[in-house]
Amino acid sequence: MRIAKSPKDLDKVLSRIETGQQAKPDWIRLQGTCRLDKMAPTVRDTFLKRIHPCVLRGFKNSCQKPRGKKQRLALWQSVTRQGFHDFSEFGWSKNYDSPYVENYDYISAYQKGGLDALDAYSVYSSVLGTFDFSVEDFVRTKLCKNVQTIVEPMAGTAEVCYAGHFRYPDFEYLMIDLDEDAQELVLSQKWLPQASKDYILGDVLTSEVWDRVKSQTIGDSLAYIGKQSHHYFSAKRLMQLMKVATSHVDFLMLETPQICLVSEMGDTDELTREEQEDAGFKCELAGEEDGDPNPLTNDLSFRLQIVSGKTERTLFNYHDWRFWSHSTLVAFADLLDLNSFYFHSEREEFVPVGDWDDEADCEENVTFMLFTQRQAERDPERSD
C-alpha cells in the first residue's frame, strides 16, 4: 500500500508509478489533507483518472465524508463514474488490475427517471452482490490450489467469472444459465482479449451440460453457485445438482446465508445504502403475503424492492424459496458420499465441517460450503 497525505504527495506517488519507478500497489490510501471532497471537480477527476491505472485493487479514503446529502452524493457519483465502487468493505475497488473504466453510478438513472429507470441488476449488486470474496480467495487455499477452471452454474450476470478473469486471465471460465438475455449481456462485456470463456445455455440438472463443461476443463475445476440460486431447488433437485456437478467438476461451492433458523428470516430486512438514501429512495427485502417462513418445510417467499415515498417497485421476486441450512446440505452430501467443507475466513482455508472452532463467523456472515469427492490434506500443525 502507498500513502498520500496531501494532493502534492499523491501527485508524487502517482508519478513514480506512472514512470515505472515503483510497482503498482494493491491500494493507495488517501489521508491528511488529501481530501477528494476538498478538491475542485476537475482536479478530483484528473486524480481519479490517474489513480485507476496505477493500482491493482483501488484506493482507501481515510478522510471524512461531507455532511450534506447533496455534497455526499455528488462525491460518490464522481468516484463511481471513474471506475471505482464501494460495495465492499475494503475500500473503493475496481476489478483486479482492470484496464477498463466501468461506470458504477447507477443513481443517475433514478435522478433522471425515478424508480422505474433504476437498473435492477445494479441495485442488486450494490446490496446483495458478493464483493468481499472472489476467485482469488478460494484458489489460494490448500484444497483448491490446483484449480484452473472456474464454472459458474446458474450464472445470470456471471459477476464471479467476469471479476475473476482479470486476476487469472489464463484460467478457463465456463458459465451456465437458461437466460439468453443474460448470456448476451455477459459476453458483450469488456473481457480481456486473451480470456478463454464460454457461456452455455442449458439446464444445470442435465448431464449433457456438465459433459460439455468437463470436456473444456483445464486443471482442477471449481463450480460456484451464489446464495440466491440453489435455494429455488426442491430437496430432490438440489441433491441431483450436487450429484451431477461433483461427478464432473472437482469442487462444488455453494454460497450460503449465515447460520440461523428459517423463522428468523421472515422480517423485512433494511438494505438501504447511503447513496440510495441521499438520492431519496430505500431498498429492502420484504416478505410476501402468505410467505412467512415455514419451520417444517423451510419454505418462504420474499422480494427485493425499492421504495420512494408511497411508490414501490419490485426488482426480484423470490417465490417458493427454500432455506437450505448448512446441516441439511451436509446431510445431502453424506447421502451422496461427498466430503463437506466450509470456508474459514480467519484461516482463509476450506475446513472440514467436523473441524469447527469459535473463530468461524458462519453464524454472523455469509459463508461458502464446498462439496467434493476428495479428502482434505491433513494439517500437521492442527492435531486437534
N, C-alpha and C positions, 0 to 999 in steps of 0.2 A: 504494500500500500504506500502511496505517496501522499503527502500532506501539504496543503496550501493554506497559509494563514492570512493571505491578503490577495487582492487581484494581481498585484505585481508578482507575488510569489507564484500564483497559478500560471501566469504567463511564462515564467522561468521553467516550471515543471513541464508544461506542455511543449515548450521549445526544445528541451533536452530530449523528450520522447520523439518529437517530430523529426529531429535531426539524427536520430539513431544513437545518441549518446547514452540513453538509458532504454531498457526494455519496457514494453508496455506492462504496467502493473495491473493486478486484478481490479483495484479500486483506487480512486483519488478521493481523499477526504477534504472537504471544504470546512474551514473553521475560522475563528477570529473575525477579522474584518472582511473575509472573502465571502460576502453575502450576496446570493443571487438576487434577493429581493431589493437590495440597495443599488443594484446596477441599472443603468438605463437599458430599456428593452433591446436596443440594437447591440449594446455591449454584451448583454447577457446571451443573446442569440449567437453572437460570434464565439463566445467562450464555449457554449454548449456544442456548437458545430465542431470545435476543435477537440473537445473532450471525447466525443463519440469514437473517433478512430484511434484515440490514444489510450483507451482502456480495454481490458478484456471483458469485464463484467459491468462496470458502471461507476457511479460515484456516490459518496455518502455526504449528506448535507447536515452538518452538526449545528448549524445556526438556527435561530428561532424563526418560526413562520410569521408572516404578517397576521395581525389580529382580525382585521376586517375580512368578511366573507368575499367581497368583490376582489380585493387585493390578493387574498389567498388563492382563489380560483384562477385568477389571471396568471399567477406564478406557476401553479400546477399545469395549466394548459401550455404555457411557454416551454416548459421542460418536456412534457409528453409529446409535443409536436416535433421535438428534436431527437426522438428515438429512444426515450427512456420511460419506463413505467415504475410505479411504486407499489405494485401489487404483492410484493414480497417484503418481509420484514428486514431484509438485509440492506436495502438502500435503493437508489434509483438505478434500475437494471436494464440491460439490453441482452439480447441473445449473445452467447459467448463469442466474443471477437467478431461479431457480425459486421460486415461492411455496409449493410443496408440500414438506412434510417427509416424506421417504421413509425407511423403516427399513432400514438396511443390515446389521443384526445377524442374520446367518444362523447364527451359532454357537449361539444359544439353542435352536434346533431340535435340534442334536446333544446338548446338555446334557439335554434332556428325553427324547429318543427314540433316541439313538445314531446310527450311520451311516445307517440306513435313513430317518431323519427329515430328513436334510440335503437341501436343495433343490439339485438338480443344476445348474440354471442359475446360481444364486447362487455356488456354488463355482467354476464355470467362469468367471464374470465376474471373480471375485477373482484368479484366477491366469492366465487367458488372454485376458480381455477387453482391448480396446484403449482405454484411458482417457487415454493421454498425447497422443493426436491426435484431432481432432474435425473436424466440418464446417468450423468457422472456419479451421482451419489451411489447408485446401485452397481455399476460395473467396477467400481473401485473396491468392492467387498471381496473377501476371500472366496465366497461361494460363486460369485459371478465374474471373476477376474478374467475369464477367457471368452466372455460374450463379445460377439462382433455383429450380431444381428438383433435389431430391435423390432418387435412385432407389436402393433397397436390394433387389437381387435376392437370392434365397436368404436371405431376411431373418431367419427364425427369430424371435427376440425383438426384432429391429429396434432395437437399442440406439443405433445411429448416428443414425437418423432421430429417435428419441424425444429423445435428448440434444440433437440439433442444432436441434430446433424451438423450444427455449427461447431460443436465441441469435438465431435467424432465424425468428420466428413468421410472417412474411409469405411465406416460401418455400412451394413445393408439395412434399409428401412422399409418395412412392409406394413401396410395399413389395410384394414378390412372394415367395410361397412356396406349397408344396403342403400345408402343415400347418394344418389348420383350428383345432387347439387353440392353436397359436402366434398365429394371427390373432385369436382370441378374447381371448387374454392381452394382446396389444399394444393392441388397440382399447379394452380395458377400463381401460387405464392413465389416469392423470390428465394428459391433454393440455390445453394451453391452449385455451379455448373458441373462439378465432378460428383455430385451426390448420386448414389445408387438408390432408387426409390421405386415403389410400386404400390398404387392404391387399388386394392382388389375389391370389386363389387361382388359381394357374396354373403352367405349365411354362415356365421361362425360356428354353428352347430353341425355343419356338414364336413365329412372327411375330405371331400374334394378340395375345399378351400385350404385346409391345412396341409394336404398333399402338395399343393402349389407352394405354400409357404416353405415347407421342408425342402423342396427342390431348389429354392432360391437362397437357402440359408448358407452363411459362411460362419465358421467358428461355432461357438455356443450361441444359443438363441434365448432371448428373454422377451416374453409377451407381457404387456401391461394393459390392464383394464381399469378405467377410472371409477371413482366411488359411486357415480350415479348410474352406471350402465348395467352391471351384472345383477343389481337388485330388482331388475324387471323380470328375471327368470323365476320360474317355479323351482321347487327343490329338484325335481326330475331333470329339468333342462339345465340347471346350474351344474348338477353332477355330470350331465352329458358333456357340457362345455369343459369342465375340469378334466374329464377323461380324454376327450379327443385332443385337447390342447397339449396336455402333458405327454401324449403319445407322439407328438410331432415337434414340440419345442423342448428345450432343456429346462426352462423355468417359466412358470405362470405366476404372475404377481397381480393381486387384486388390491386396489386402494380401498380402505375400509374406514368407516366413521369411528370415532372414539368409542371405547367400551362403555356401554350403558344399557339400560333396559329399554325396550321399544316404547314403553309407556312414558318415558322421559322425552320422547321426540315429537310429541303432538302439539306443543305450544308454538305460537308464532315466534320465529327467530329473526330478530332485527339484524340486518346485514349492511345497513347504510354506511357508505364510505364518506369521508369528509368532503370530497369534491362533489358528491351527489347532494349532500345536504346544503353545501354552499350554492349549488345551482338551483335548488328548490324542490327536489324530489327525494323519496325514500325507496329503499329496496328491502324486501323481506321474503322469507319462506313462510307461507301461510297455509294452515291446514285446510283441507277441503271439507265441505259439508258432508257429514256421514263418513268422513275419512279418518276418524280417530284411531289411534294405534290399537291393534288387537293383540293382546298378550298371548293368545292361544295360537294364532296363525302368523303373527309378526307382520301382518299387512297394515298399511297406512297409505293415505293419499294426501298430497300437498302440492303447492305450486310456488314457483319463483315469480314474484310480481313486483312492479314498481308503482308508486303512489305519489300523486301530486294533488294536494288538496282533497277533493272528493272524487278525483279521476283516478282510475286504476287500469293497469294493463298487465295481463298475464304473459310472461315471457316463455315459460316452460311449465307444462303440467307433468306431475309425477303421479299418475293414477296407478292404482294397484301395485304400489311399490312394496317390496318386501325387505324388511330389515334382517339381513343375514349376519348374525353375530359371529364373532371370532370363534367361539366354541363350536357353533354349528358348522362353520367352514372346516374346522379341524376334524370334526366328526365325519363330514363328507370325505375329506382326504383320507382318513383312516379306512373308510369303506372301500376306497379306490386304491388302497395300498400305496399312498403317496406320503412323502415326508413334508412336514409343515414347519415353516419358519416365520418370524416376524422381524421387521426392520427396527433395530435398536438405534435410535437417533443419537444417543450418547456414545455408544461404541462405534457407530457408523458401520455396523455389520448386520448381516442376517443371522438371527439367533434361533436355535430350535425352540419350539414353543414350550418344551419342558424346562428350558433354562430361563426362568423368569426371575427378575430382581426388581428392587424398589426404584431403580433408575429408569425403568421403562416408562414412557409417557403415553402409553396407549389408552389410558383412562381419560386423558385430557385432550389429546390431539388426534388428528387423522393419522393412520398408520398404514403399513403395507404388509400384507400376508403373502408369502411365497410358497408355492407347492411344486414339488419335483420328485422324480423317481430316484434322485441322487441322495447320498448321505453327506452330512457336513464333515469337513475336516476337523478333527478334534484339536482344540487349542490347549497345548500343554501347560500354559500359564493359568488355566482355569480348570483345576482338578475337581471343583465342586459340582 
